[in-house]
């Protein structure tokens, strides 16, 4: 529920209300929460190089989106969006640690069944929240682009990505696994380049730092 519902709401509502850049900075802070909480609850130790790596990677995210930061068209919406993005990052971090703990205690756990159950429960809660917060009046249900995006999010960034993420989480530390999330915005920028939207020098420099 924490990983799915809070994270999905943080991504969607945070981006819609606070802007993609502002939300991205907070959402990509989840590795820091994992670093701190894993030390407290799982006893995982991160060396100085690992901590510096997290700082540099996060700095890359900030640099990548720096040109879009601070655009506040509506203060109330912006505050709500940033709060939801922050909760999404915390929810993902707590969910990662809970999952890591479960995998440690039950190494033979059916990962596919575990992931499916997680998305059934969390997805149902996310649907209720989505209708409660935004309703459906502005949704074009017949839009092909809408259903293509839903299919990609469901199959690609939810099912496949979560299974591979959990597969890594069973084998290496939570801090190391979540650090790879810094590459998500890099992939997004590369996708934009493929579509002909080349970022400026600052954006490319941020990509380099994150990598």
DAFEN-V519790 format. One record per residue. N is the residue number from 1. RES is the residue in three letters. SS is DSSP state (~ for helix, > for strand, _ for the rest). BURIAL is I if it has 9 or more other C-alpha atoms within 8 Angstrom, else O. Layout:
BEGIN
n->N res->RES ss->SS burial->BURIAL
n->N res->RES ss->SS burial->BURIAL
END
This chain:
BEGIN
n->1 res->UNK ss->_ burial->I
n->2 res->UNK ss->~ burial->I
n->3 res->UNK ss->~ burial->I
n->4 res->UNK ss->~ burial->I
n->5 res->UNK ss->~ burial->I
n->6 res->UNK ss->~ burial->I
n->7 res->UNK ss->~ burial->I
n->8 res->UNK ss->~ burial->I
n->9 res->UNK ss->~ burial->I
n->10 res->UNK ss->~ burial->I
n->11 res->UNK ss->~ burial->I
n->12 res->UNK ss->~ burial->O
n->13 res->UNK ss->~ burial->I
n->14 res->UNK ss->~ burial->I
n->15 res->UNK ss->~ burial->I
n->16 res->UNK ss->~ burial->I
n->17 res->UNK ss->~ burial->I
n->18 res->UNK ss->~ burial->I
n->19 res->UNK ss->_ burial->I
n->20 res->UNK ss->~ burial->I
n->21 res->UNK ss->~ burial->I
n->22 res->UNK ss->~ burial->I
n->23 res->UNK ss->~ burial->I
n->24 res->UNK ss->~ burial->I
n->25 res->UNK ss->~ burial->I
n->26 res->UNK ss->~ burial->I
n->27 res->UNK ss->~ burial->I
n->28 res->UNK ss->_ burial->I
n->29 res->UNK ss->_ burial->I
n->30 res->UNK ss->~ burial->I
n->31 res->UNK ss->~ burial->I
n->32 res->UNK ss->~ burial->O
n->33 res->UNK ss->~ burial->I
n->34 res->UNK ss->~ burial->I
n->35 res->UNK ss->~ burial->I
n->36 res->UNK ss->~ burial->O
n->37 res->UNK ss->~ burial->I
n->38 res->UNK ss->~ burial->I
n->39 res->UNK ss->~ burial->I
n->40 res->UNK ss->~ burial->O
n->41 res->UNK ss->~ burial->O
n->42 res->UNK ss->_ burial->I
n->43 res->UNK ss->_ burial->O
n->44 res->UNK ss->_ burial->O
n->45 res->UNK ss->_ burial->O
n->46 res->UNK ss->_ burial->I
n->47 res->UNK ss->_ burial->O
n->48 res->UNK ss->~ burial->O
n->49 res->UNK ss->~ burial->O
n->50 res->UNK ss->~ burial->O
n->51 res->UNK ss->~ burial->I
n->52 res->UNK ss->~ burial->O
n->53 res->UNK ss->~ burial->O
n->54 res->UNK ss->~ burial->I
n->55 res->UNK ss->~ burial->O
n->56 res->UNK ss->~ burial->I
n->57 res->UNK ss->~ burial->I
n->58 res->UNK ss->~ burial->I
n->59 res->UNK ss->~ burial->I
n->60 res->UNK ss->~ burial->I
n->61 res->UNK ss->~ burial->I
n->62 res->UNK ss->~ burial->I
n->63 res->UNK ss->~ burial->I
n->64 res->UNK ss->~ burial->I
n->65 res->UNK ss->~ burial->I
n->66 res->UNK ss->~ burial->O
n->67 res->UNK ss->~ burial->O
n->68 res->UNK ss->~ burial->O
n->69 res->UNK ss->_ burial->O
n->70 res->UNK ss->_ burial->O
n->71 res->UNK ss->_ burial->O
n->72 res->UNK ss->_ burial->O
n->73 res->UNK ss->_ burial->O
n->74 res->UNK ss->_ burial->O
n->75 res->UNK ss->~ burial->O
n->76 res->UNK ss->~ burial->O
n->77 res->UNK ss->~ burial->I
n->78 res->UNK ss->~ burial->I
n->79 res->UNK ss->~ burial->I
n->80 res->UNK ss->~ burial->I
n->81 res->UNK ss->~ burial->I
n->82 res->UNK ss->~ burial->I
n->83 res->UNK ss->~ burial->I
n->84 res->UNK ss->~ burial->I
n->85 res->UNK ss->~ burial->I
n->86 res->UNK ss->~ burial->I
n->87 res->UNK ss->~ burial->I
n->88 res->UNK ss->~ burial->I
n->89 res->UNK ss->~ burial->I
n->90 res->UNK ss->~ burial->I
n->91 res->UNK ss->~ burial->I
n->92 res->UNK ss->~ burial->I
n->93 res->UNK ss->~ burial->I
n->94 res->UNK ss->~ burial->I
n->95 res->UNK ss->~ burial->I
n->96 res->UNK ss->~ burial->I
n->97 res->UNK ss->~ burial->I
n->98 res->UNK ss->~ burial->O
n->99 res->UNK ss->~ burial->I
n->100 res->UNK ss->~ burial->I
n->101 res->UNK ss->~ burial->I
n->102 res->UNK ss->~ burial->I
n->103 res->UNK ss->~ burial->I
n->104 res->UNK ss->~ burial->O
n->105 res->UNK ss->~ burial->O
n->106 res->UNK ss->_ burial->O
n->107 res->UNK ss->_ burial->O
n->108 res->UNK ss->_ burial->O
n->109 res->UNK ss->_ burial->O
n->110 res->UNK ss->_ burial->O
n->111 res->UNK ss->~ burial->I
n->112 res->UNK ss->~ burial->O
n->113 res->UNK ss->~ burial->O
n->114 res->UNK ss->~ burial->I
n->115 res->UNK ss->~ burial->I
n->116 res->UNK ss->~ burial->O
n->117 res->UNK ss->~ burial->O
n->118 res->UNK ss->~ burial->I
n->119 res->UNK ss->~ burial->I
n->120 res->UNK ss->~ burial->O
n->121 res->UNK ss->~ burial->I
n->122 res->UNK ss->~ burial->I
n->123 res->UNK ss->~ burial->I
n->124 res->UNK ss->~ burial->I
n->125 res->UNK ss->~ burial->I
n->126 res->UNK ss->~ burial->I
n->127 res->UNK ss->~ burial->O
n->128 res->UNK ss->~ burial->O
n->129 res->UNK ss->~ burial->O
n->130 res->UNK ss->~ burial->I
n->131 res->UNK ss->~ burial->I
n->132 res->UNK ss->~ burial->O
n->133 res->UNK ss->~ burial->O
n->134 res->UNK ss->_ burial->O
n->135 res->UNK ss->_ burial->O
n->136 res->UNK ss->_ burial->O
n->137 res->UNK ss->_ burial->O
n->138 res->UNK ss->_ burial->O
n->139 res->UNK ss->_ burial->O
n->140 res->UNK ss->_ burial->O
n->141 res->UNK ss->_ burial->O
n->142 res->UNK ss->_ burial->O
n->143 res->UNK ss->_ burial->O
n->144 res->UNK ss->~ burial->O
n->145 res->UNK ss->~ burial->O
n->146 res->UNK ss->~ burial->I
n->147 res->UNK ss->~ burial->O
n->148 res->UNK ss->~ burial->O
n->149 res->UNK ss->~ burial->O
n->150 res->UNK ss->~ burial->O
n->151 res->UNK ss->~ burial->I
n->152 res->UNK ss->~ burial->I
n->153 res->UNK ss->~ burial->I
n->154 res->UNK ss->~ burial->I
n->155 res->UNK ss->~ burial->I
n->156 res->UNK ss->~ burial->I
n->157 res->UNK ss->~ burial->I
n->158 res->UNK ss->~ burial->I
n->159 res->UNK ss->~ burial->I
n->160 res->UNK ss->~ burial->I
n->161 res->UNK ss->~ burial->I
n->162 res->UNK ss->~ burial->I
n->163 res->UNK ss->~ burial->I
n->164 res->UNK ss->~ burial->O
n->165 res->UNK ss->~ burial->I
n->166 res->UNK ss->~ burial->I
n->167 res->UNK ss->~ burial->I
n->168 res->UNK ss->~ burial->I
n->169 res->UNK ss->~ burial->I
n->170 res->UNK ss->_ burial->I
n->171 res->UNK ss->_ burial->O
n->172 res->UNK ss->_ burial->O
n->173 res->UNK ss->_ burial->O
n->174 res->UNK ss->~ burial->I
n->175 res->UNK ss->~ burial->I
n->176 res->UNK ss->~ burial->O
n->177 res->UNK ss->~ burial->I
n->178 res->UNK ss->~ burial->I
n->179 res->UNK ss->~ burial->I
n->180 res->UNK ss->~ burial->O
n->181 res->UNK ss->~ burial->I
n->182 res->UNK ss->~ burial->I
n->183 res->UNK ss->~ burial->I
n->184 res->UNK ss->~ burial->O
n->185 res->UNK ss->~ burial->O
n->186 res->UNK ss->~ burial->I
n->187 res->UNK ss->~ burial->O
n->188 res->UNK ss->~ burial->O
n->189 res->UNK ss->~ burial->I
n->190 res->UNK ss->~ burial->O
n->191 res->UNK ss->~ burial->O
n->192 res->UNK ss->~ burial->I
n->193 res->UNK ss->~ burial->I
n->194 res->UNK ss->~ burial->O
n->195 res->UNK ss->_ burial->O
n->196 res->UNK ss->_ burial->O
n->197 res->UNK ss->_ burial->O
n->198 res->UNK ss->_ burial->O
n->199 res->UNK ss->_ burial->I
n->200 res->UNK ss->_ burial->O
n->201 res->UNK ss->~ burial->O
n->202 res->UNK ss->~ burial->I
n->203 res->UNK ss->~ burial->I
n->204 res->UNK ss->~ burial->I
n->205 res->UNK ss->~ burial->I
n->206 res->UNK ss->~ burial->I
n->207 res->UNK ss->~ burial->I
n->208 res->UNK ss->~ burial->O
n->209 res->UNK ss->~ burial->I
n->210 res->UNK ss->~ burial->I
n->211 res->UNK ss->_ burial->O
END
